[in-house]
Amino acid sequence: MQNFARFTTSRRNFLDKPKNRRAWLFAGLLLPILLLLFFTSAPKHYHSFRRLRQRLQAPQDGQCKYGTIYVYDLPPIFNQKLLDNCHDLDPWTSLCKTLSNDGFGPKATGLDGIMPRDLTQAWYWTHMFSGEVMFHARISNYRCRTYDPDSATAFYIPFYAGLATAKYLYGNSSASERDSQCESLLKWVTGQPSWKRSKGADHFIMLGRMSWDFRRNTDEKWGSSFLLMPPMRQTLKLSIERNPWDRSEISVPYPTGFHPKSKAELESWLKFVRTRNRSKLFTYVGGRRKKIKNDFRVLLLDQCRKEADSCKAVDCSKTPCAEGTPAVLESFLDSNFCLQPRGDAYTRRSTFDCMLAGSIPVFFWKRSIHGQFEWFMRDDPERFSVFIGENKVRNGTSIKKILQGYGIEEIQMMRERVTNLIPTILYAMPGDDGENSRDAFETAFEGVLRRLKEQKQLSQQ
């Protein structure tokens, strides 16, 4: 009590001095102003504060039944510096706008006449190769992220390998230039204690390009040899097209333009595509490739134009389609079926644009869907898609006649199966409440954790 009395007396004496009272009054007025500026004028600081708060909160018991993920804090040269130099990542255009907004890109425009205005708020012009940036942003706030490496089930390497490699894909770069940053990354990560314990068996990475862009066998001009480097053999790889003969690779959906922030936005979109009046039997979205002899895309474009009463064509050699356009989206929304030939690889982003619009994909190569995206398309591909052999079309088979063979009820059933897959093939935008639906992000993260946990249990038996 005597100590408390002395403290009270000294505090009173301190405040009795006019100079000290003015200082406390000034501080009391200034603090609310600073807080107001912090939370209103600088939203990015608010998000930094939110991340700090989340960092101090460990995952709740029972919330992460398959374990937690530790995210490496890599040197900026492997991710942020690539974004800072976004003007130099593509020889033809700047990717700064494309990679903005955590990889989701700019807000979509020109959609008011295609869908209800309230739905346009969830649409962005997202590039198909922006997945590395999107995954890094989302996993940074993942509910099952841990900051304790000793308690982690999985370790995420946020290296933007696709962006690092893309810079050298076009032009006369040497093999050593294309591999340089990948080699530097592996030198850094293999020196970490967590890596040394498992030799990378509990690590994973997301690759924003197809597997083949990282599998250069020799000094040929295309791609890097990142996935062929010894440290990568055990590491789990997520990519937008997997090598079907490599069990350590998992294919994830291509990024599309629809990123709902809430369950309500998602449900509104599902209702919209279910009730959409489809005026065309099928559509084809693609471009002519003049350098390719007997290009299959040209055959599809020609068939579609000859059947203009039943087919809607969008020629991507005249209409830019890479990040999506109103014309592409409207074409899929207006059609029951969409033609999906192979692109530069067997799979295409267009498949996901098509399915997101509730249209039934038509494949011409089995490898365009079989053995791909199995975590996300839980159904048998033959139940929600159509297969027509490429050679049949080349030999004169009419696509229109085959698709006309499907009855109204059968088409409705297949479209409903497509629509049921939409929630797990889209990448949701983080909502204000921090809650997210079971989208492609959640499916991928949980799938990685489940697989690594099972893998560890088997090794201990």
Sine and cosine of phi, psi and omega as CSV:
sin_phi,cos_phi,sin_psi,cos_psi,sin_omega,cos_omega
0.00,0.00,-0.61,0.79,0.02,-1.00
-0.90,0.44,-0.64,0.77,0.03,-1.00
-0.89,0.45,-0.67,0.74,0.01,-1.00
-0.89,0.45,-0.65,0.76,0.00,-1.00
-0.90,0.43,-0.68,0.74,0.01,-1.00
-0.90,0.44,-0.64,0.77,0.02,-1.00
-0.89,0.46,-0.68,0.74,-0.02,-1.00
-0.91,0.42,-0.66,0.75,-0.01,-1.00
-0.91,0.41,-0.70,0.71,0.00,-1.00
-0.91,0.41,-0.60,0.80,0.03,-1.00
-0.90,0.43,-0.67,0.74,0.00,-1.00
-0.90,0.43,-0.68,0.74,0.00,-1.00
-0.90,0.44,-0.60,0.80,0.02,-1.00
-0.90,0.44,-0.70,0.72,-0.05,-1.00
-0.97,0.23,-0.33,0.94,0.01,-1.00
-0.94,0.35,-0.34,0.94,0.00,-1.00
-0.98,0.20,0.81,-0.59,-0.06,-1.00
-0.81,0.58,-0.65,0.76,-0.04,-1.00
-0.88,0.48,-0.67,0.74,-0.01,-1.00
-0.94,0.33,-0.61,0.80,0.03,-1.00
-0.89,0.46,-0.65,0.76,0.01,-1.00
-0.90,0.43,-0.62,0.79,0.00,-1.00
-0.90,0.43,-0.70,0.72,0.02,-1.00
-0.92,0.40,-0.61,0.79,0.03,-1.00
-0.90,0.44,-0.67,0.74,0.02,-1.00
-0.89,0.46,-0.69,0.72,0.01,-1.00
-0.89,0.45,-0.64,0.77,0.01,-1.00
-0.91,0.42,-0.54,0.84,0.04,-1.00
-0.98,0.19,-0.58,0.81,-0.08,-1.00
-0.96,0.28,-0.60,0.80,-0.08,-1.00
-0.86,0.52,-0.74,0.67,0.03,-1.00
-0.88,0.48,-0.58,0.82,0.01,-1.00
-0.91,0.42,-0.69,0.72,0.01,-1.00
-0.89,0.46,-0.66,0.75,0.02,-1.00
-0.90,0.45,-0.65,0.76,0.02,-1.00
-0.89,0.45,-0.69,0.72,0.03,-1.00
-0.90,0.44,-0.63,0.78,-0.03,-1.00
-0.88,0.48,-0.68,0.73,-0.12,-0.99
-1.00,-0.04,-0.24,0.97,-0.04,-1.00
-0.93,-0.36,-0.70,0.71,-0.08,-1.00
-0.99,0.13,-0.31,0.95,-0.04,-1.00
-0.72,-0.69,0.98,0.21,-0.03,-1.00
-0.86,0.50,-0.50,0.87,-0.01,-1.00
-0.91,0.42,-0.49,0.87,0.06,-1.00
-0.94,0.35,-0.56,0.83,0.05,-1.00
-0.88,0.47,-0.68,0.73,-0.01,-1.00
-0.92,0.40,-0.57,0.82,0.07,-1.00
-0.90,0.44,-0.65,0.76,0.05,-1.00
-0.90,0.44,-0.65,0.76,0.00,-1.00
-0.90,0.43,-0.66,0.75,0.02,-1.00
-0.91,0.42,-0.61,0.79,0.04,-1.00
-0.90,0.44,-0.67,0.75,0.03,-1.00
-0.88,0.47,-0.68,0.73,0.00,-1.00
-0.91,0.41,-0.55,0.83,-0.01,-1.00
-0.90,0.44,-0.55,0.83,-0.01,-1.00
-0.99,0.17,-0.22,0.98,-0.01,-1.00
-0.98,-0.20,0.92,-0.38,0.02,-1.00
-0.95,0.32,0.48,-0.88,0.06,-1.00
-0.81,0.59,0.64,-0.76,-0.02,-1.00
-0.95,0.32,0.52,-0.85,0.04,-1.00
-0.86,0.50,0.71,-0.70,0.02,-1.00
1.00,0.10,-0.20,0.98,-0.02,-1.00
-0.98,0.18,-0.44,0.90,-0.10,-1.00
-0.80,-0.60,0.96,0.26,-0.13,-0.99
-0.92,0.39,-0.35,0.94,0.01,-1.00
-0.98,-0.19,0.02,1.00,0.03,-1.00
0.92,-0.40,-0.21,-0.98,-0.08,-1.00
-0.80,-0.60,0.25,-0.97,-0.04,-1.00
-0.89,-0.46,0.75,-0.66,0.12,-0.99
-0.98,-0.18,0.77,-0.64,-0.02,-1.00
-0.97,-0.25,0.86,-0.50,0.02,-1.00
-0.91,0.41,0.64,-0.77,0.11,-0.99
-1.00,-0.07,1.00,0.06,-0.09,-1.00
-0.96,0.28,0.41,-0.91,0.18,-0.98
-0.83,0.55,0.65,-0.76,-0.10,-0.99
-0.82,0.58,-0.40,0.92,-0.03,-1.00
-0.87,0.50,-0.39,0.92,-0.06,-1.00
-1.00,-0.03,-0.12,0.99,0.06,-1.00
-0.52,-0.85,-0.94,0.35,-0.11,-0.99
-0.88,0.48,-0.63,0.77,0.00,-1.00
-0.89,0.45,-0.54,0.84,0.06,-1.00
-0.90,0.43,-0.65,0.76,0.05,-1.00
-0.93,0.37,-0.61,0.79,0.02,-1.00
-0.89,0.46,-0.50,0.87,0.01,-1.00
-0.98,-0.21,0.59,0.81,-0.10,-1.00
-0.88,0.48,-0.34,0.94,0.03,-1.00
-0.94,0.35,-0.36,0.93,-0.13,-0.99
-0.96,-0.26,0.12,0.99,-0.09,-1.00
-0.99,0.12,-0.32,0.95,-0.03,-1.00
-0.73,-0.68,0.75,-0.66,-0.07,-1.00
-0.94,0.35,-0.27,0.96,-0.08,-1.00
-0.96,-0.29,-0.42,0.91,-0.08,-1.00
-0.45,-0.90,0.36,-0.93,0.08,-1.00
-0.98,0.21,0.65,-0.76,0.04,-1.00
-0.98,-0.21,0.19,0.98,-0.07,-1.00
-0.88,0.47,-0.73,0.69,0.00,-1.00
-0.93,0.36,-0.64,0.76,-0.01,-1.00
-0.87,0.49,-0.64,0.77,-0.08,-1.00
-1.00,-0.06,0.08,1.00,0.00,-1.00
-0.94,0.34,0.17,-0.99,0.10,-0.99
0.86,0.50,0.71,0.70,0.00,-1.00
0.85,0.52,0.53,0.85,0.05,-1.00
1.00,0.00,-0.22,0.98,0.00,-1.00
-0.96,0.29,-0.35,0.94,0.04,-1.00
0.99,0.11,-0.07,-1.00,-0.04,-1.00
-0.96,0.26,0.34,-0.94,0.07,-1.00
-0.86,0.51,0.65,-0.76,0.04,-1.00
-0.95,0.30,0.54,-0.84,0.02,-1.00
-0.79,-0.61,0.28,-0.96,0.08,-1.00
0.98,0.22,0.33,0.94,-0.07,-1.00
-0.98,-0.21,-0.05,1.00,-0.11,-0.99
-0.85,0.53,-0.56,0.83,-0.02,-1.00
-1.00,0.08,-0.05,1.00,-0.08,-1.00
-0.97,-0.22,-0.54,0.84,-0.07,-1.00
-0.57,-0.82,0.26,-0.96,0.08,-1.00
-0.84,0.54,0.59,-0.80,-0.11,-0.99
-0.86,0.51,-0.58,0.81,-0.03,-1.00
-0.91,0.42,-0.40,0.91,0.02,-1.00
-0.99,0.16,-0.40,0.92,-0.04,-1.00
-0.91,0.42,-0.39,0.92,-0.03,-1.00
-0.90,0.43,-0.34,0.94,-0.05,-1.00
-0.99,-0.11,0.13,0.99,-0.07,-1.00
-0.95,-0.31,0.66,-0.75,0.00,-1.00
-0.69,-0.72,0.38,-0.92,0.12,-0.99
-1.00,-0.01,1.00,0.06,-0.08,-1.00
-1.00,-0.08,0.74,-0.67,0.00,-1.00
-0.98,0.18,0.57,-0.82,-0.07,-1.00
-0.94,0.35,-0.28,0.96,-0.01,-1.00
-0.96,-0.27,0.38,0.93,-0.05,-1.00
-0.99,-0.12,0.16,0.99,-0.11,-0.99
-0.86,0.51,-0.57,0.82,-0.02,-1.00
-0.88,0.48,-0.67,0.75,-0.01,-1.00
-0.94,0.35,-0.67,0.74,-0.01,-1.00
-0.89,0.45,-0.71,0.70,-0.01,-1.00
-0.90,0.44,-0.66,0.75,-0.01,-1.00
-0.89,0.46,-0.70,0.72,0.00,-1.00
-0.90,0.44,-0.68,0.73,-0.06,-1.00
-0.95,0.31,-0.66,0.76,-0.05,-1.00
-0.95,0.32,-0.38,0.92,0.03,-1.00
-0.89,0.45,-0.43,0.90,0.01,-1.00
-0.90,-0.43,0.33,0.94,-0.04,-1.00
-0.92,0.39,0.66,-0.75,-0.07,-1.00
-0.90,0.44,-0.39,0.92,-0.01,-1.00
-0.96,-0.29,0.48,0.88,0.13,-0.99
-0.99,0.12,0.64,-0.76,0.08,-1.00
-0.85,-0.53,0.50,-0.87,0.08,-1.00
-0.97,-0.23,0.15,0.99,0.03,-1.00
-0.93,-0.36,0.98,-0.22,-0.05,-1.00
-0.88,0.48,-0.44,0.90,-0.02,-1.00
-0.95,0.32,-0.32,0.95,-0.01,-1.00
-0.97,-0.23,-0.02,1.00,-0.11,-0.99
-0.98,0.21,0.56,-0.83,0.13,-0.99
-1.00,0.01,-0.58,0.81,-0.07,-1.00
-0.70,-0.71,0.44,-0.90,-0.01,-1.00
-0.82,-0.57,0.84,-0.54,-0.05,-1.00
-0.99,-0.14,0.75,-0.67,0.02,-1.00
-0.97,-0.25,0.98,-0.21,-0.08,-1.00
-0.99,0.11,0.83,0.56,0.04,-1.00
-1.00,-0.05,0.78,-0.62,0.01,-1.00
-1.00,0.05,0.94,0.34,-0.10,-0.99
-0.88,0.47,-0.62,0.79,0.00,-1.00
-0.89,0.45,-0.68,0.74,0.02,-1.00
-0.93,0.37,-0.64,0.77,0.00,-1.00
-0.90,0.43,-0.59,0.81,-0.03,-1.00
-0.99,0.15,-0.60,0.80,-0.08,-1.00
-0.84,0.54,-0.56,0.83,-0.02,-1.00
-0.84,0.54,-0.47,0.88,-0.08,-1.00
-0.94,-0.35,0.12,0.99,-0.05,-1.00
-0.95,0.31,-0.52,0.85,-0.08,-1.00
-0.92,-0.40,0.78,-0.63,-0.02,-1.00
0.88,-0.47,-0.30,-0.95,-0.11,-0.99
-0.95,-0.31,0.60,0.80,0.00,-1.00
-0.94,0.33,0.47,-0.88,0.00,-1.00
-1.00,0.07,0.25,-0.97,0.04,-1.00
-0.88,0.47,-0.61,0.79,-0.01,-1.00
-0.92,0.40,-0.58,0.82,0.06,-1.00
-0.90,0.43,-0.67,0.74,-0.03,-1.00
-0.94,0.33,-0.39,0.92,-0.03,-1.00
-0.99,-0.17,-0.22,0.97,-0.17,-0.99
-0.82,0.57,-0.78,0.63,-0.07,-1.00
-0.94,0.34,-0.58,0.82,0.05,-1.00
-0.89,0.45,-0.66,0.75,0.03,-1.00
-0.91,0.42,-0.63,0.77,0.02,-1.00
-0.90,0.43,-0.65,0.76,0.03,-1.00
-0.88,0.48,-0.74,0.68,-0.04,-1.00
-0.92,0.40,-0.54,0.84,0.07,-1.00
-0.89,0.45,-0.64,0.77,0.00,-1.00
-0.94,0.33,-0.77,0.64,-0.15,-0.99
-0.95,0.32,-0.55,0.84,0.01,-1.00
-0.95,0.32,-0.20,0.98,0.07,-1.00
-1.00,0.02,-0.06,1.00,-0.03,-1.00
-0.99,0.13,0.62,-0.78,-0.01,-1.00
-0.83,0.55,-0.61,0.79,-0.02,-1.00
-0.90,0.43,-0.61,0.79,0.03,-1.00
-0.93,0.37,-0.69,0.72,-0.07,-1.00
-0.88,0.47,-0.50,0.86,-0.01,-1.00
-0.92,0.39,-0.57,0.82,-0.12,-0.99
-0.86,-0.50,-0.04,1.00,-0.10,-1.00
0.85,0.53,0.49,0.87,0.07,-1.00
1.00,0.06,0.06,1.00,-0.07,-1.00
-0.93,0.36,-0.37,0.93,0.03,-1.00
-0.94,-0.33,0.39,0.92,0.02,-1.00
-0.95,-0.30,0.44,-0.90,0.09,-1.00
-0.55,-0.84,0.35,-0.94,-0.05,-1.00
-0.60,-0.80,0.48,-0.88,0.08,-1.00
-0.95,-0.31,0.80,-0.60,0.02,-1.00
-0.95,-0.30,0.85,-0.53,-0.09,-1.00
-0.99,0.17,0.04,1.00,0.04,-1.00
-0.81,-0.58,0.08,-1.00,0.00,-1.00
-0.92,0.39,0.47,-0.88,-0.01,-1.00
-0.80,0.60,-0.60,0.80,-0.11,-0.99
-0.91,0.41,-0.36,0.93,0.02,-1.00
-0.96,0.29,-0.18,0.98,-0.03,-1.00
-0.87,-0.49,0.37,0.93,-0.07,-1.00
-0.78,-0.62,0.74,0.67,0.02,-1.00
-0.97,0.24,0.88,-0.48,-0.07,-1.00
-0.98,0.20,-0.59,0.81,-0.07,-1.00
-0.80,-0.59,-0.38,-0.92,0.03,-1.00
-1.00,0.01,0.45,0.89,0.04,-1.00
-0.88,0.48,0.25,-0.97,-0.20,-0.98
-0.97,0.22,-0.30,0.95,-0.12,-0.99
-0.97,-0.24,0.71,-0.70,0.21,-0.98
0.99,0.17,0.10,-1.00,0.07,-1.00
-0.94,-0.33,0.13,-0.99,0.02,-1.00
-0.95,-0.31,0.45,0.89,-0.10,-0.99
-0.78,0.62,-0.75,0.67,-0.08,-1.00
-0.97,0.26,-0.19,0.98,0.03,-1.00
-0.99,-0.10,-0.08,1.00,0.03,-1.00
-0.95,0.30,0.69,-0.72,-0.12,-0.99
-0.74,0.67,-0.69,0.73,-0.03,-1.00
-0.89,0.46,-0.33,0.94,-0.06,-1.00
-1.00,0.06,-0.08,1.00,-0.11,-0.99
-0.91,0.42,-0.62,0.78,-0.03,-1.00
-1.00,-0.05,-0.32,0.95,-0.06,-1.00
-0.93,0.38,0.66,-0.76,0.05,-1.00
-0.98,0.21,0.75,-0.67,-0.05,-1.00
-0.89,-0.46,0.78,-0.62,0.16,-0.99
-0.98,-0.20,0.77,-0.64,0.02,-1.00
-0.53,-0.85,0.31,-0.95,-0.06,-1.00
-0.98,0.22,-0.19,0.98,0.24,-0.97
-0.49,-0.87,0.87,-0.49,-0.07,-1.00
-1.00,0.01,0.38,-0.93,0.20,-0.98
-0.98,0.20,0.92,-0.39,-0.10,-0.99
-0.90,0.44,-0.21,0.98,0.00,-1.00
-0.99,-0.16,0.09,1.00,0.01,-1.00
-0.90,-0.45,0.95,-0.30,-0.06,-1.00
-0.92,0.38,-0.31,0.95,-0.02,-1.00
-0.99,0.12,0.06,1.00,0.04,-1.00
-0.95,-0.32,0.67,-0.74,0.04,-1.00
-0.82,-0.58,0.78,-0.62,0.02,-1.00
-1.00,0.03,0.67,-0.74,0.03,-1.00
-0.88,-0.47,0.40,-0.92,-0.02,-1.00
-0.86,0.51,0.56,-0.83,0.15,-0.99
-0.90,0.44,0.61,-0.80,0.12,-0.99
-0.89,0.46,0.69,-0.72,0.08,-1.00
-0.88,-0.47,-0.24,-0.97,-0.12,-0.99
-0.99,-0.13,-0.16,0.99,-0.08,-1.00
-0.99,-0.11,0.89,-0.46,-0.05,-1.00
-0.72,-0.69,0.99,0.16,-0.02,-1.00
-0.92,0.38,0.55,-0.84,0.02,-1.00
-1.00,-0.08,-0.25,0.97,-0.09,-1.00
-0.57,-0.82,0.26,-0.96,0.07,-1.00
-0.90,0.43,-0.55,0.84,0.00,-1.00
-0.90,0.44,-0.67,0.74,0.03,-1.00
-0.90,0.44,-0.66,0.75,0.02,-1.00
-0.89,0.45,-0.74,0.67,-0.02,-1.00
-0.89,0.46,-0.60,0.80,0.04,-1.00
-0.90,0.44,-0.65,0.76,0.01,-1.00
-0.93,0.38,-0.69,0.73,0.01,-1.00
-0.87,0.49,-0.65,0.76,0.04,-1.00
-0.90,0.43,-0.64,0.77,-0.01,-1.00
-0.89,0.45,-0.73,0.68,-0.04,-1.00
-0.95,0.30,-0.49,0.87,0.03,-1.00
-0.92,0.38,-0.60,0.80,-0.10,-0.99
-0.99,-0.16,0.05,1.00,-0.03,-1.00
-0.90,0.43,0.73,-0.68,0.07,-1.00
-0.99,0.17,0.88,-0.47,-0.06,-1.00
-0.99,-0.13,0.90,-0.44,-0.08,-1.00
-1.00,-0.02,-0.25,0.97,-0.03,-1.00
-0.87,-0.50,0.52,-0.85,0.06,-1.00
-0.94,0.34,-0.73,0.69,-0.02,-1.00
-0.51,-0.86,0.22,-0.98,-0.01,-1.00
-0.65,-0.76,0.39,-0.92,0.14,-0.99
-0.71,-0.70,0.81,-0.59,0.05,-1.00
-0.88,-0.48,0.91,-0.42,-0.03,-1.00
0.02,-1.00,0.19,-0.98,-0.03,-1.00
-0.86,-0.51,0.35,-0.94,0.09,-1.00
-0.98,0.20,0.65,-0.76,0.06,-1.00
-0.89,-0.45,0.98,-0.18,-0.14,-0.99
-0.90,0.44,-0.47,0.88,-0.06,-1.00
-0.98,0.20,-0.19,0.98,-0.04,-1.00
-0.98,-0.20,0.86,-0.50,-0.02,-1.00
-0.95,0.31,0.68,-0.73,-0.01,-1.00
0.80,0.59,0.70,0.72,-0.03,-1.00
-0.86,0.52,0.83,-0.56,-0.03,-1.00
-0.89,0.46,-0.51,0.86,0.00,-1.00
-0.88,0.47,-0.57,0.82,0.00,-1.00
-0.91,0.42,-0.64,0.77,0.03,-1.00
-0.88,0.48,-0.68,0.73,0.00,-1.00
-0.91,0.41,-0.67,0.74,0.00,-1.00
-0.90,0.44,-0.65,0.76,0.01,-1.00
-0.92,0.40,-0.69,0.73,0.02,-1.00
-0.88,0.47,-0.66,0.75,-0.02,-1.00
-0.89,0.45,-0.68,0.73,-0.02,-1.00
-0.94,0.35,-0.53,0.85,0.04,-1.00
-0.95,0.32,-0.42,0.91,0.00,-1.00
-0.94,-0.33,0.72,0.69,-0.12,-0.99
-0.87,0.50,-0.38,0.92,0.04,-1.00
-0.95,0.32,-0.40,0.92,-0.04,-1.00
-0.91,-0.41,-0.31,0.95,-0.12,-0.99
-0.80,-0.59,0.65,-0.76,0.05,-1.00
-0.94,-0.35,0.83,-0.56,-0.06,-1.00
-0.95,-0.31,0.65,-0.76,0.16,-0.99
-0.82,-0.57,0.93,-0.38,-0.04,-1.00
-1.00,0.05,0.95,-0.31,-0.08,-1.00
-0.97,0.26,-0.13,0.99,0.12,-0.99
-0.98,0.20,-0.21,0.98,0.05,-1.00
-0.90,-0.44,-0.52,0.86,0.03,-1.00
-0.93,-0.37,0.88,-0.47,0.02,-1.00
-0.86,0.52,0.80,-0.60,-0.08,-1.00
-0.87,-0.49,-0.10,0.99,-0.18,-0.98
-0.83,0.55,-0.75,0.66,-0.02,-1.00
-0.98,-0.18,0.09,1.00,-0.04,-1.00
1.00,-0.07,0.57,-0.82,0.06,-1.00
-0.62,-0.79,0.31,-0.95,0.07,-1.00
-0.82,0.58,-0.60,0.80,-0.03,-1.00
-0.90,0.44,-0.64,0.77,0.00,-1.00
-0.92,0.40,-0.75,0.66,-0.03,-1.00
-0.88,0.47,-0.69,0.72,-0.02,-1.00
-0.90,0.43,-0.60,0.80,0.02,-1.00
-0.88,0.48,-0.70,0.72,0.01,-1.00
-0.93,0.36,-0.62,0.78,-0.01,-1.00
-0.92,0.39,-0.44,0.90,-0.07,-1.00
-1.00,0.01,-0.06,1.00,-0.15,-0.99
-0.83,-0.56,0.54,-0.84,0.06,-1.00
-0.98,0.21,-0.57,0.82,-0.02,-1.00
-0.81,-0.58,0.45,-0.89,0.09,-1.00
-0.72,-0.70,0.73,-0.68,-0.05,-1.00
-0.99,0.15,0.76,-0.65,-0.08,-1.00
-0.77,-0.64,0.98,0.19,0.09,-1.00
-0.96,0.29,0.20,-0.98,0.09,-1.00
-0.93,0.36,0.46,-0.89,0.05,-1.00
-0.97,-0.26,-0.73,-0.68,0.09,-1.00
-0.92,0.39,-0.41,0.91,0.14,-0.99
-0.83,-0.56,-0.07,-1.00,-0.04,-1.00
-0.95,0.30,-0.52,0.85,-0.02,-1.00
-0.99,-0.14,0.26,-0.97,-0.01,-1.00
-0.62,-0.78,0.53,-0.85,0.16,-0.99
-0.89,0.46,-0.56,0.83,-0.06,-1.00
-0.82,0.58,-0.51,0.86,0.04,-1.00
-0.85,0.53,-0.66,0.75,-0.03,-1.00
-0.98,0.21,-0.56,0.83,0.11,-0.99
-0.88,0.48,-0.67,0.74,0.00,-1.00
-0.90,0.44,-0.77,0.64,-0.04,-1.00
-0.93,0.38,-0.56,0.83,0.04,-1.00
-0.88,0.48,-0.47,0.88,0.03,-1.00
-1.00,0.01,0.08,1.00,0.03,-1.00
0.98,0.20,0.35,0.94,0.00,-1.00
-0.99,-0.16,0.52,-0.85,-0.08,-1.00
-1.00,0.04,0.86,-0.51,-0.02,-1.00
-0.96,0.28,0.61,-0.79,0.06,-1.00
-0.90,-0.44,0.90,-0.44,-0.05,-1.00
-0.97,-0.22,0.42,-0.91,-0.01,-1.00
-0.84,-0.54,-0.15,0.99,0.11,-0.99
-0.77,-0.64,0.76,-0.65,0.00,-1.00
-0.85,0.53,-0.61,0.80,-0.07,-1.00
-0.94,0.34,-0.13,0.99,0.05,-1.00
-0.95,0.32,-0.30,0.95,-0.03,-1.00
-0.64,-0.77,-0.61,0.80,-0.03,-1.00
-0.95,0.32,0.75,-0.66,-0.02,-1.00
0.99,0.16,0.10,0.99,0.01,-1.00
-0.84,-0.54,0.52,-0.86,0.16,-0.99
0.84,0.55,0.52,0.85,-0.12,-0.99
-0.93,0.38,-0.49,0.87,0.04,-1.00
-0.94,0.35,-0.39,0.92,-0.18,-0.98
-0.96,-0.29,-0.50,0.86,0.04,-1.00
-0.95,-0.30,1.00,0.05,-0.18,-0.98
-0.96,0.29,-0.14,0.99,-0.06,-1.00
-0.99,-0.14,0.28,-0.96,0.12,-0.99
-0.93,0.36,0.80,-0.60,-0.03,-1.00
-0.78,0.62,-0.51,0.86,-0.04,-1.00
-0.94,0.33,-0.23,0.97,0.02,-1.00
-1.00,0.03,-0.33,0.94,-0.01,-1.00
-0.81,-0.59,0.16,0.99,0.00,-1.00
-0.56,-0.83,0.15,-0.99,0.02,-1.00
-0.85,-0.52,0.63,-0.78,0.07,-1.00
-0.88,-0.47,0.79,-0.61,0.11,-0.99
-0.78,-0.62,0.88,-0.48,-0.04,-1.00
-0.84,0.54,0.68,-0.74,0.01,-1.00
-0.80,0.60,-0.69,0.72,-0.07,-1.00
-0.91,0.42,-0.53,0.85,0.05,-1.00
-0.87,0.49,-0.69,0.73,0.00,-1.00
-0.92,0.39,-0.67,0.74,0.02,-1.00
-0.89,0.46,-0.48,0.88,-0.01,-1.00
-1.00,0.01,0.17,0.99,0.15,-0.99
0.97,-0.24,0.06,1.00,0.02,-1.00
-0.89,0.46,0.70,-0.71,0.00,-1.00
-1.00,0.10,0.88,-0.48,0.04,-1.00
-0.90,0.44,-0.63,0.78,-0.02,-1.00
-0.86,0.51,-0.69,0.72,-0.04,-1.00
-0.91,0.41,-0.62,0.78,0.02,-1.00
-0.90,0.43,-0.72,0.70,-0.05,-1.00
-0.94,0.33,-0.49,0.87,0.06,-1.00
-0.93,0.36,-0.27,0.96,0.02,-1.00
-0.96,0.27,-0.19,0.98,0.04,-1.00
-1.00,0.03,0.80,-0.60,0.00,-1.00
-0.96,0.26,0.23,-0.97,-0.04,-1.00
-0.86,0.52,-0.72,0.69,-0.02,-1.00
-0.91,0.42,-0.62,0.79,0.01,-1.00
-0.92,0.40,-0.66,0.75,0.04,-1.00
-0.89,0.45,-0.69,0.72,0.01,-1.00
-0.88,0.47,-0.63,0.78,0.00,-1.00
-0.92,0.40,-0.68,0.73,0.00,-1.00
-0.93,0.37,-0.63,0.78,0.04,-1.00
-0.90,0.44,-0.59,0.80,0.03,-1.00
-0.92,0.40,-0.61,0.79,0.05,-1.00
-0.91,0.42,-0.64,0.77,0.07,-1.00
-0.88,0.48,-0.75,0.67,-0.04,-1.00
-0.87,0.49,-0.59,0.80,0.01,-1.00
-0.92,0.40,-0.35,0.94,0.01,-1.00
-1.00,0.06,-0.27,0.96,-0.11,-0.99
-0.82,0.58,-0.72,0.70,-0.05,-1.00
-0.83,0.56,-0.55,0.84,-0.06,-1.00
-1.00,-0.09,-0.03,1.00,0.06,-1.00
-0.95,-0.30,0.00,1.00,0.04,-1.00
-0.96,-0.27,0.36,-0.93,0.05,-1.00
-0.95,-0.31,0.95,-0.32,-0.06,-1.00
-0.97,0.25,0.51,-0.86,0.11,-0.99
-0.99,0.14,0.71,-0.70,0.02,-1.00
-0.82,0.57,0.76,-0.66,-0.01,-1.00
-0.99,0.12,0.25,-0.97,-0.02,-1.00
-0.89,0.45,-0.45,0.89,-0.03,-1.00
-1.00,0.03,0.01,1.00,0.03,-1.00
0.98,0.18,-0.06,1.00,0.00,-1.00
-1.00,-0.04,0.59,-0.81,0.01,-1.00
-0.72,-0.69,0.54,-0.84,0.05,-1.00
-0.96,0.27,0.12,-0.99,0.03,-1.00
-0.98,0.20,0.98,0.19,-0.04,-1.00
-1.00,-0.08,-0.26,-0.97,-0.02,-1.00
-0.91,0.41,-0.60,0.80,0.06,-1.00
-0.85,0.53,-0.82,0.57,-0.06,-1.00
-0.87,0.50,-0.66,0.75,0.00,-1.00
-0.89,0.45,-0.66,0.75,0.00,-1.00
-0.92,0.39,-0.74,0.67,-0.05,-1.00
-0.89,0.45,-0.71,0.70,0.00,-1.00
-0.92,0.40,-0.61,0.80,0.02,-1.00
-0.89,0.45,-0.66,0.75,0.04,-1.00
-0.89,0.45,-0.74,0.67,-0.02,-1.00
-0.89,0.46,-0.68,0.73,0.00,-1.00
-0.89,0.46,-0.71,0.70,-0.04,-1.00
-0.91,0.41,-0.68,0.73,-0.02,-1.00
-0.94,0.35,-0.56,0.83,0.05,-1.00
-0.92,0.39,-0.69,0.72,0.03,-1.00
-0.90,0.43,-0.63,0.78,0.02,-1.00
-0.89,0.46,-0.65,0.76,0.02,-1.00
-0.93,0.37,-0.65,0.76,0.01,-1.00
-0.89,0.45,-0.64,0.77,0.01,-1.00
-0.91,0.41,-0.61,0.79,-0.03,-1.00
-0.94,0.34,-0.36,0.93,-0.03,-1.00
-1.00,-0.02,-0.12,0.99,-0.02,-1.00
-0.98,0.20,0.00,0.00,0.00,0.00
